[in-house]
Each structure stands twice: as structure tokens, then as C-alpha cells.
Amino acid sequence: MTGNDSEIKDTGLRGVTVASTRISHVAGDAGKLIYRGYRVEELAQNATFEEVCYLMLYEKLPGKRELDDFQRELKARRKISPRMISALKTRPSTSLPMDVLQGGVSFLSNHHSHPDRQTRSNELDIGILLIAQMPTLLAAFDRIRNGKEPVEPNPDLNHAANFLYMLTGEVPDPEIQRVFDTCLVLHAEHSFNASTFAARQIASTQAHMFASISGAVGSLSGALHGGANERVMAMLLEIGRVDAVDGYIRKQFEAGNKIMGMGHSVYKTKDPRARILQPMVKKMGERTGDLKWYEIASTLEKKALEAFAEKGKTDIHANVDFYSGALYYQMKIPVDLFTPVFALSRIAGWIAHVIEEQFAEAAPKAVLYRPSADYVGEYCGPEECSFVPMNKR
């Protein structure tokens, strides 16, 4: 006999409002994404990632002096300690980069003078440190696992260019810098997604910033969240050519499998970030003289939409992961770094949400997140079970 005759409510908290926020808004039916009042399209076209980070942390776009000071602080804090480098060298080369990144965030807390001092200024200080050092940590591990020495940060480069430089040892040309910078802007924030909710839930316990961000990294590593972009690229590699798209879709539908990168828990139209990334993938293909990945992806999107429509599913469209993977792949970023790169961008939003959870008037101050659940487990009769001693079981 069950303790509750109703079915398990497997909603994933969809439609449940858990807090107020001033940070971002996702208008799913309209296909809009707003960062602190600004359309993401405008920011992607006009702002740098550093400007968006400032917007996330300080609730306004910076003036020139404010941006110069912010960039100067980020550059001054990029370098990680020799002990961190030594620790990275102890990790097996087969370690998952997201695991290394999550552990690295926790490691950084051991080298901060006041990791658990929960004042707004201290949490901002930690946030800026994480924005600056997570790219260094990730690039260093990638080089170490490939038998190379880490590359020191370059203070002459902006945030996006410096990461690519530390990864490859070569300064990327201005076009690549701008493309990657735009990708960071597009992934910087997305309201109460799984990893952001994880960060806020942890922050609600009054855990410090490092703990909240470490938890967010762990959440992002899942295949249904940040890991989706890697699975999209695996799908494109499996398809391999445009004339194989029809067969792939048919096979997936017959097996009841998903088309990776299609569909979103909030958007009922095409993800606005996918709209921006799609032409960028084409332009990158034109630059390299190989439009293969653009042609496969765009053909797959078109034919998948037609196949979904035939089944009456008109609200399934391409999301941000559908095109971001192909773009990173053409930039020669290793596939298993796609999700960590996502984290290097989303850190901006995570920090803003942790601070809002802890300090902002719009947030539920000092309220520990503690949702309820319907118990549908077993009873031994009309009442609770009685404990049976071992010799009588």
C-alpha cells in the first residue's frame, strides 16, 4: 500500500516561482533574453564580456574609467599560485575537465584570506577573483594533461583573447577574439537555470561564494545542462555529411531519442542566442574555407523542425547549444572543454545571483531553501512500519 495515492509530481519545478530577481529575464514565448534590462542581442553586438561582467556585478554598464579599472583588476588577478599548478599536475590526464574546474574552485578558497566573510564587498572580491582565475586554471590543466607547460596570462590581452592565448600559446587574431568574446556574452546569464538555482540554493544556507560556485559548476557538468553542447558536437560528428541528416533524424525518431540541441525548458521559439550564433558558425566556416559544420547543422535544424511539426510539436526549436558546439569546434577548442568554457562565461551570472540571494532587497533574505515533497513510498499497513529485529526478518 502506498502512503500517497497521487502520482509523483515530476515537474522539475517548472512554473514554480522561488524568488524575485533583478538580474535577468527569459521571456520564453517571445524568445527574449534580458540582462538587467538590456536585450542580449544588443549586448552581443556592442558590449565586451568585461562590460557584461560589470553589468552583472554592479547593476549598470560601466563608464570608461570604471571599465578601465575593472579590466585592470581582472588582469592583475589572473595568475594562479604555483601550488595550484603543482596540484593540477597531480590530476590524471584522463580527469574530466569539469571535475578539475569544480575542485579548482574549492582549492582557491583555501588561498583567500577571508573566504567565509559574508559581506557584499568580500563576496564581490571573491567573484572578481573567480572571473579572473577560472580561465587560467582551465587552460593550465589542458596544457598539463597534454604534456605542456602552462602559459602565463598576457596582461596586454582582453579576457577572451587571454584565455585562447593561455590555451594555445598563440595570440588569436582580432576576428577570433571578437567571436569568442561574443560567445562569452551570450552564455553569461540565463535566470534560474539548473546551475544558477544550485548556486542560490547553496547560498541560501549562508555557505560562502566558493562553495556556491563549486556547486554550480557541478550542476553545469550534467549532460542535460551545460554538457549538452558536447553532445551536439558528438551528434554532428556522427552525422558527418549533409546527405546523412535524413537518415539520422529517422533513426532518432524510431528509437525515441532526442535531437540534441533542439528544444528548451523555457523557450517556445528559437533561442535568441541560437539566432546570433548560427550566422557566426557560417562566417567561421567561410573564414576557414569549410562550411561543412554549418551546412550539417542548419540542414539538421530545418529538417528536424519539419519532422517535429509533422508530429504536432511546433514549440521545439534550436537552443544555444545547437550552434555553440560547432563554433567552438571550428575555433579548435577541445570538445571536452566546451562545458568548462560555458562555466567561464556563466560565472558572471552565478556571482550576481549569489550576491542577490545574500544581500539584495529583491531576494528572500535569510530564507533557507527547503522545498516540500509528496511521500509516495510504502507503508506496512494503515500506519507506519514497525521495526523488525534482525533475528525475526
C-alpha positions as CSV (number, residue, x, y, z in Angstrom):
1,M,0.0,0.0,0.0
2,T,1.4,3.4,-0.8
3,G,1.4,6.3,1.5
4,N,0.0,8.7,-1.2
5,D,-2.3,7.6,-3.9
6,S,-1.5,10.5,-6.2
7,E,1.2,10.3,-8.9
8,I,4.7,11.6,-8.4
9,K,4.7,15.3,-9.4
10,D,7.7,15.2,-11.8
11,T,7.6,18.8,-12.8
12,G,11.3,19.8,-12.4
13,L,9.9,22.9,-10.6
14,R,8.7,24.3,-13.9
15,G,6.3,27.1,-13.3
16,V,7.2,27.4,-9.7
17,T,8.5,30.9,-8.6
18,V,11.1,30.6,-5.9
19,A,12.4,34.1,-5.7
20,S,12.4,37.6,-7.2
21,T,15.4,38.8,-9.2
22,R,16.7,42.0,-10.8
23,I,19.4,40.1,-12.9
24,S,17.8,38.7,-16.0
25,H,14.5,37.7,-17.6
26,V,13.8,34.9,-20.0
27,A,10.6,35.5,-22.0
28,G,10.1,32.0,-23.4
29,D,7.1,32.6,-25.6
30,A,8.6,35.7,-27.1
31,G,12.1,34.3,-27.5
32,K,13.7,37.2,-25.5
33,L,16.6,37.2,-23.1
34,I,17.2,40.3,-21.0
35,Y,20.3,41.1,-18.9
36,R,19.4,43.8,-16.3
37,G,17.0,45.5,-18.8
38,Y,19.2,45.0,-21.9
39,R,18.3,42.7,-24.8
40,V,21.1,40.1,-25.2
41,E,21.2,40.9,-28.9
42,E,22.3,44.5,-28.2
43,L,24.9,43.4,-25.7
44,A,26.3,40.7,-28.0
45,Q,26.7,43.3,-30.8
46,N,28.0,46.2,-28.8
47,A,29.5,45.1,-25.4
48,T,32.5,43.2,-24.3
49,F,32.4,40.3,-21.8
50,E,34.1,42.6,-19.3
51,E,31.3,45.1,-19.7
52,V,28.7,42.4,-19.2
53,C,30.5,41.2,-16.0
54,Y,30.5,44.7,-14.7
55,L,26.8,44.9,-15.5
56,M,26.1,41.7,-13.7
57,L,28.1,42.7,-10.6
58,Y,27.3,46.4,-10.3
59,E,23.8,46.6,-11.9
60,K,24.8,49.1,-14.6
61,L,27.0,49.3,-17.6
62,P,30.4,50.9,-16.8
63,G,31.7,54.2,-17.8
64,K,35.2,54.3,-19.4
65,R,37.1,54.9,-16.2
66,E,35.0,52.2,-14.4
67,L,35.7,49.7,-17.2
68,D,39.4,50.5,-17.3
69,D,39.7,50.0,-13.5
70,F,37.7,46.8,-13.7
71,Q,39.8,45.4,-16.5
72,R,43.0,46.4,-14.7
73,E,41.8,44.5,-11.6
74,L,40.9,41.4,-13.6
75,K,44.3,41.3,-15.3
76,A,46.1,41.8,-12.0
77,R,44.4,38.7,-10.5
78,R,44.7,36.2,-13.4
79,K,47.7,34.4,-12.2
80,I,47.2,31.3,-10.1
81,S,49.6,30.2,-7.4
82,P,52.5,27.7,-8.0
83,R,50.8,25.4,-5.5
84,M,47.7,25.4,-7.8
85,I,49.9,24.4,-10.8
86,S,51.5,21.7,-8.7
87,A,48.1,20.4,-7.7
88,L,46.9,20.3,-11.3
89,K,49.9,18.2,-12.2
90,T,48.8,15.6,-9.7
91,R,45.5,15.1,-11.6
92,P,45.4,12.2,-14.0
93,S,45.3,13.3,-17.6
94,T,42.1,11.4,-18.0
95,S,40.3,13.6,-15.4
96,L,37.1,15.2,-16.6
97,P,37.9,19.0,-17.1
98,M,34.6,19.9,-15.3
99,D,35.7,17.9,-12.2
100,V,39.1,19.6,-12.3
101,L,37.4,23.0,-12.6
102,Q,35.0,22.3,-9.7
103,G,37.8,21.1,-7.5
104,G,39.9,24.1,-8.5
105,V,37.2,26.5,-7.3
106,S,37.2,24.8,-3.9
107,F,41.0,24.8,-3.9
108,L,41.0,28.6,-4.5
109,S,39.0,29.1,-1.3
110,N,42.0,27.8,0.7
111,H,44.1,30.6,-0.6
112,H,41.7,33.5,0.0
113,S,42.3,35.5,3.2
114,H,38.6,35.6,4.2
115,P,36.6,33.0,2.2
116,D,33.7,32.9,4.7
117,R,33.4,36.7,5.5
118,Q,30.0,37.3,4.1
119,T,29.9,41.0,3.3
120,R,29.0,42.4,0.0
121,S,32.4,43.8,-0.7
122,N,34.1,40.5,0.2
123,E,31.8,38.4,-2.0
124,L,32.5,40.8,-4.8
125,D,36.2,40.4,-4.2
126,I,35.9,36.7,-4.5
127,G,33.7,37.0,-7.5
128,I,36.2,39.1,-9.4
129,L,38.9,36.6,-8.4
130,L,36.9,33.7,-9.8
131,I,36.2,35.5,-13.1
132,A,39.9,36.2,-13.4
133,Q,41.4,32.9,-12.4
134,M,39.0,30.2,-13.6
135,P,40.2,30.6,-17.2
136,T,43.8,30.4,-16.1
137,L,43.1,27.2,-14.1
138,L,41.3,25.6,-17.0
139,A,43.9,26.5,-19.6
140,A,46.7,25.3,-17.4
141,F,45.1,21.9,-16.8
142,D,44.5,21.4,-20.6
143,R,48.2,22.1,-21.3
144,I,49.4,19.9,-18.4
145,R,47.3,17.0,-19.5
146,N,48.8,17.3,-23.0
147,G,52.4,17.3,-21.6
148,K,52.9,21.0,-22.0
149,E,53.8,23.7,-19.5
150,P,51.1,26.3,-18.6
151,V,51.2,29.6,-20.4
152,E,51.4,32.7,-18.2
153,P,48.5,35.2,-18.6
154,N,49.1,38.1,-21.0
155,P,48.3,41.5,-19.5
156,D,48.1,43.0,-22.9
157,L,45.1,40.9,-23.9
158,N,41.4,41.2,-23.0
159,H,39.6,38.4,-21.1
160,A,38.5,36.4,-24.2
161,A,41.8,36.7,-26.1
162,N,43.9,35.9,-23.0
163,F,42.1,32.6,-22.4
164,L,42.7,31.5,-26.0
165,Y,46.3,32.6,-25.7
166,M,46.8,30.6,-22.5
167,L,45.2,27.6,-24.2
168,T,47.2,27.6,-27.4
169,G,50.3,29.7,-26.7
170,E,49.4,31.9,-29.7
171,V,47.6,35.3,-29.7
172,P,44.4,34.9,-31.6
173,D,43.6,37.3,-34.4
174,P,41.1,40.1,-33.7
175,E,38.2,38.3,-35.5
176,I,38.6,35.2,-33.4
177,Q,38.9,37.3,-30.3
178,R,35.6,39.0,-31.1
179,V,33.8,35.8,-31.9
180,F,34.9,34.2,-28.6
181,D,34.1,37.3,-26.7
182,T,30.6,37.3,-28.1
183,C,30.1,33.7,-27.1
184,L,31.1,34.6,-23.5
185,V,28.5,37.4,-23.6
186,L,25.8,35.1,-24.8
187,H,26.4,32.5,-22.1
188,A,26.9,34.9,-19.2
189,E,23.5,34.6,-17.6
190,H,20.1,32.8,-18.0
191,S,18.0,33.4,-15.0
192,F,17.1,30.4,-12.7
193,N,18.6,27.6,-14.8
194,A,19.7,24.5,-13.0
195,S,23.2,25.6,-12.1
196,T,22.1,29.1,-11.1
197,F,19.4,27.6,-8.9
198,A,22.0,25.3,-7.4
199,A,24.3,28.3,-6.6
200,R,21.4,30.2,-5.0
201,Q,20.2,27.2,-3.0
202,I,23.7,26.7,-1.6
203,A,24.0,30.5,-0.9
204,S,20.7,30.3,1.0
205,T,22.4,28.1,3.6
206,Q,24.9,31.0,4.2
207,A,27.6,29.0,2.6
208,H,30.4,31.2,1.1
209,M,30.8,32.2,-2.5
210,F,33.4,29.5,-3.3
211,A,31.0,26.7,-2.1
212,S,28.1,28.2,-4.1
213,I,30.1,28.4,-7.3
214,S,31.6,25.0,-6.9
215,G,28.1,23.5,-6.6
216,A,27.0,25.5,-9.7
217,V,30.0,24.0,-11.7
218,G,28.9,20.5,-10.6
219,S,25.3,21.2,-11.8
220,L,26.5,22.6,-15.1
221,S,28.5,19.4,-15.8
222,G,25.4,17.4,-16.4
223,A,24.5,16.3,-19.9
224,L,21.1,17.9,-19.7
225,H,22.5,21.3,-18.8
226,G,26.0,22.5,-19.8
227,G,27.1,19.2,-21.2
228,A,24.5,19.4,-24.0
229,N,26.9,21.3,-26.3
230,E,29.4,18.5,-26.2
231,R,26.6,16.0,-27.1
232,V,25.6,18.3,-30.0
233,M,29.1,18.2,-31.5
234,A,29.2,14.4,-31.0
235,M,25.9,14.3,-32.9
236,L,27.3,16.4,-35.8
237,L,30.5,14.3,-35.9
238,E,28.3,11.2,-36.1
239,I,26.2,12.5,-38.9
240,G,29.4,13.6,-40.8
241,R,27.8,14.9,-44.0
242,V,24.7,16.7,-45.2
243,D,23.2,13.8,-47.1
244,A,23.1,11.7,-43.9
245,V,20.8,14.1,-42.0
246,D,17.6,12.5,-43.1
247,G,18.7,9.0,-42.0
248,Y,19.9,10.3,-38.7
249,I,16.6,12.0,-37.9
250,R,14.6,9.0,-38.9
251,K,16.8,6.7,-36.7
252,Q,16.5,9.0,-33.7
253,F,12.7,9.2,-34.0
254,E,12.3,5.5,-34.4
255,A,14.4,4.9,-31.3
256,G,12.5,7.6,-29.4
257,N,15.7,9.6,-28.9
258,K,16.2,13.3,-28.7
259,I,17.8,15.5,-31.4
260,M,20.4,17.2,-29.2
261,G,20.3,21.0,-29.1
262,M,16.6,21.0,-30.1
263,G,14.1,22.1,-27.5
264,H,14.3,24.1,-24.4
265,S,12.5,24.1,-21.0
266,V,11.6,27.7,-21.3
267,Y,11.8,28.9,-24.9
268,K,8.9,28.0,-27.2
269,T,10.5,29.8,-30.1
270,K,14.1,29.7,-31.4
271,D,16.5,30.6,-28.6
272,P,17.7,34.2,-29.3
273,R,21.3,33.1,-28.6
274,A,21.0,30.5,-31.4
275,R,19.8,33.2,-33.8
276,I,23.1,35.1,-33.1
277,L,25.3,32.0,-33.2
278,Q,24.0,30.5,-36.4
279,P,25.4,33.2,-38.8
280,M,28.6,33.2,-36.7
281,V,29.1,29.5,-37.5
282,K,28.6,30.2,-41.2
283,K,31.1,33.1,-41.1
284,M,33.6,30.9,-39.3
285,G,33.2,28.3,-42.0
286,E,33.7,30.8,-44.7
287,R,36.8,32.0,-43.0
288,T,38.3,28.5,-42.8
289,G,37.0,27.5,-46.3
290,D,35.0,24.7,-44.9
291,L,31.2,25.2,-44.5
292,K,30.6,21.5,-43.6
293,W,29.6,22.0,-40.0
294,Y,27.3,25.0,-40.8
295,E,25.7,23.1,-43.6
296,I,25.1,19.9,-41.5
297,A,23.8,21.9,-38.5
298,S,21.5,24.2,-40.5
299,T,20.1,21.3,-42.6
300,L,19.6,19.3,-39.4
301,E,17.7,22.2,-37.8
302,K,15.5,22.7,-40.8
303,K,14.6,19.0,-41.3
304,A,14.2,18.4,-37.6
305,L,11.7,21.3,-37.3
306,E,9.7,19.8,-40.2
307,A,9.8,16.3,-38.5
308,F,8.6,17.8,-35.2
309,A,5.8,19.8,-37.0
310,E,4.5,16.6,-38.6
311,K,4.1,15.2,-35.1
312,G,2.3,18.3,-33.9
313,K,5.3,19.6,-31.9
314,T,5.6,23.2,-33.0
315,D,7.3,24.5,-29.9
316,I,10.6,22.7,-30.3
317,H,13.4,24.8,-31.7
318,A,17.1,25.2,-31.7
319,N,18.7,26.2,-28.4
320,V,22.0,27.8,-27.7
321,D,23.9,24.5,-27.6
322,F,22.8,23.6,-31.1
323,Y,25.3,26.1,-32.7
324,S,27.8,26.9,-30.0
325,G,29.4,23.5,-30.2
326,A,30.1,23.8,-33.9
327,L,31.5,27.3,-33.4
328,Y,33.9,26.2,-30.6
329,Y,35.0,23.2,-32.7
330,Q,35.9,25.4,-35.6
331,M,37.9,27.5,-33.2
332,K,39.9,24.3,-32.3
333,I,38.7,24.3,-28.7
334,P,38.8,20.6,-27.5
335,V,35.3,19.2,-27.3
336,D,35.6,18.2,-23.6
337,L,36.3,21.9,-22.8
338,F,33.0,23.2,-24.3
339,T,31.2,22.9,-21.0
340,P,34.1,24.3,-18.9
341,V,34.1,27.3,-21.3
342,F,30.4,27.7,-20.6
343,A,31.3,27.9,-16.9
344,L,33.9,30.6,-17.6
345,S,31.1,32.7,-19.0
346,R,28.3,31.8,-16.7
347,I,30.4,32.6,-13.7
348,A,29.3,36.3,-14.2
349,G,25.6,35.4,-13.7
350,W,26.3,33.0,-10.9
351,I,28.2,35.6,-8.8
352,A,25.4,38.1,-9.4
353,H,22.8,35.6,-8.2
354,V,24.8,34.6,-5.1
355,I,25.1,38.2,-4.1
356,E,21.5,38.9,-4.8
357,E,20.5,35.8,-2.7
358,Q,22.6,37.1,0.2
359,F,22.1,40.8,0.1
360,A,19.6,42.3,-2.4
361,E,16.3,43.6,-1.2
362,A,14.5,41.8,-4.0
363,A,15.7,38.4,-2.7
364,P,14.3,36.4,0.2
365,K,16.8,37.4,2.8
366,A,17.9,34.7,5.3
367,V,15.4,32.2,3.9
368,L,16.8,28.7,3.6
369,Y,15.6,27.0,0.5
370,R,13.6,24.0,1.7
371,P,11.0,22.7,-0.8
372,S,8.4,20.1,0.1
373,A,7.9,16.7,-1.4
374,D,5.0,14.2,-1.6
375,Y,5.8,10.9,0.0
376,V,4.7,8.1,-2.2
377,G,6.7,5.3,-0.5
378,E,5.5,2.2,1.2
379,Y,3.7,1.7,4.5
380,C,3.3,-1.7,6.2
381,G,-0.4,-1.2,6.6
382,P,-2.6,1.8,7.5
383,E,0.2,3.0,9.8
384,E,4.0,3.3,9.8
385,C,6.1,0.2,9.7
386,S,7.3,-1.4,13.0
387,F,10.9,-2.2,13.2
388,V,11.6,-6.0,13.0
389,P,14.7,-7.3,14.8
390,M,17.4,-9.0,12.7
391,N,16.6,-12.5,14.1
392,K,13.0,-12.2,13.0
393,R,13.4,-10.9,9.5
